[in-house]
Amino acid sequence: MTAGAVRRMLGLVAAVPVITTGTACYEYHTTAVSTIRPDQTVHVVLSPEAAASLASTIGPNASSLDGRVMAVDSRVMKLNLTQIARSVGPEEFLKNEPIDVPVSGASSVTVRSFDRVRTFLVFGGLIASAIAAHAVTDQPGIAAIKGGPPGATK
């Protein structure tokens, strides 16, 4: 293997963790509001009463909210909203819009967490694919032609 090929391979191997970090696998777990902590990403399904009470703030027909928890107590969850799903109408994507959601208005709450097993399987698959692609393209006549035609002169 030439020095250039080694550098390309090391660059590819170094890029894979960066790509994997950005596309990591997550899973959602149903949880009680009392166990939620600040900085967790949550998906809150609203009760019809909560959707009606929040309509003046977030608009009509909201069915669920996604966002990052800023604070939580026995009455209110303070969220930075990133998405509003609606029973009628399109979803709305936001950029960390603050809102207070009444805890009693949450039909269910799920918390997002990092799924190590799936992420490492993806990471391993990317590494194996890179190695396989390198092996295939290094064989003569398959993907690249090295040098000029035989017997060519200037």
C-alpha positions in Angstrom: 0.0 0.0 0.0 1.4 3.4 -1.0 1.8 6.3 1.4 -1.1 8.2 -0.4 -3.4 5.2 0.0 -2.5 4.9 3.7 -3.3 8.7 4.2 -6.6 8.3 2.3 -7.5 5.3 4.5 -6.6 7.0 7.7 -8.6 10.1 6.6 -11.6 7.9 5.9 -11.3 6.1 9.2 -11.0 9.4 11.0 -14.2 10.7 9.2 -16.4 7.8 10.2 -16.6 8.7 14.0 -17.5 12.3 13.1 -20.2 11.1 10.7 -21.5 8.6 13.2 -21.7 11.2 16.0 -23.9 13.4 13.8 -26.1 10.5 12.8 -26.2 8.6 16.1 -29.1 6.3 16.9 -31.5 7.3 19.6 -34.3 5.6 21.3 -37.3 7.0 23.3 -38.4 5.7 26.7 -41.8 6.5 28.3 -41.2 8.1 31.7 -43.0 9.8 34.5 -42.8 13.6 34.7 -41.1 13.4 38.1 -38.1 11.7 36.6 -37.4 14.3 33.9 -34.3 16.4 34.3 -33.2 19.6 32.6 -31.4 19.2 29.2 -33.2 16.1 28.3 -34.9 15.9 24.9 -38.6 15.0 25.3 -41.7 14.2 23.3 -44.9 15.3 25.1 -48.3 14.1 23.9 -50.8 16.7 25.0 -54.3 16.0 26.5 -57.1 17.7 24.6 -57.5 20.2 27.6 -53.8 21.1 27.5 -54.0 21.6 23.7 -56.9 23.9 24.1 -55.3 25.9 26.9 -52.0 26.3 24.9 -53.8 27.2 21.6 -53.4 30.9 22.1 -49.6 30.3 22.5 -48.8 27.6 19.9 -51.9 27.6 17.7 -54.8 25.2 17.3 -54.9 21.4 17.0 -51.6 20.7 18.7 -51.3 17.0 19.5 -47.7 16.7 20.7 -44.6 18.8 21.4 -40.9 18.0 21.0 -38.2 20.0 22.7 -35.4 20.3 25.3 -36.4 20.6 29.0 -35.2 23.8 30.6 -36.8 23.2 34.0 -39.5 21.1 35.6 -41.5 21.2 38.8 -44.7 19.7 40.1 -46.9 22.1 38.0 -45.0 23.2 34.9 -42.4 21.9 32.4 -40.4 24.7 30.7 -39.5 23.5 27.3 -37.5 25.0 24.4 -39.7 23.8 21.5 -38.3 22.3 18.4 -41.5 20.8 16.9 -45.3 20.9 17.2 -47.3 18.1 15.7 -50.9 18.9 14.9 -54.0 16.6 14.6 -55.1 18.8 11.6 -52.6 20.7 9.6 -48.8 20.5 9.0 -46.1 20.0 11.6 -44.3 23.1 12.7 -40.6 23.2 13.3 -39.2 25.8 15.6 -35.8 26.9 16.9 -35.9 26.5 20.7 -39.0 28.6 21.3 -39.7 28.7 25.1 -43.0 27.5 26.4 -44.5 26.4 29.8 -46.4 23.2 29.5 -48.7 22.2 32.4 -47.6 18.9 33.8 -51.2 17.8 34.2 -51.7 18.3 30.5 -49.2 15.7 29.4 -50.9 12.5 28.4 -47.5 10.8 28.0 -43.9 11.9 28.0 -41.0 10.0 26.4 -37.4 10.9 26.8 -34.7 10.5 24.1 -31.5 8.7 24.9 -28.5 7.5 23.1 -28.7 3.9 21.8 -25.1 2.6 22.1 -25.8 -0.8 20.5 -27.3 0.5 17.3 -24.8 3.3 17.0 -21.8 0.9 17.3 -23.5 -1.4 14.7 -23.7 1.5 12.3 -20.2 2.5 13.1 -18.9 -1.0 12.5 -20.9 -1.3 9.2 -19.4 2.0 8.0 -15.9 0.8 8.8 -16.5 -2.6 7.1 -17.9 -0.9 4.0 -15.0 1.5 3.8 -12.5 -1.4 4.0 -14.5 -3.5 1.5 -14.7 -0.5 -0.9 -10.9 0.1 -0.6 -10.2 -3.6 -1.2 -12.3 -3.7 -4.4 -10.9 -0.5 -5.9 -7.3 -1.6 -5.2 -7.6 -4.6 -7.6 -6.4 -3.9 -11.1 -8.9 -3.4 -13.8 -12.0 -3.2 -11.5 -12.5 0.5 -10.7 -9.4 2.4 -11.7 -6.9 2.4 -14.4 -3.4 3.1 -13.2 -1.0 4.6 -15.7 -1.6 5.0 -19.5 -2.3 2.6 -22.2 0.4 -0.1 -22.8 3.1 0.9 -25.3 2.1 4.6 -25.4 4.9 7.1 -26.1 5.2 10.8 -26.6 
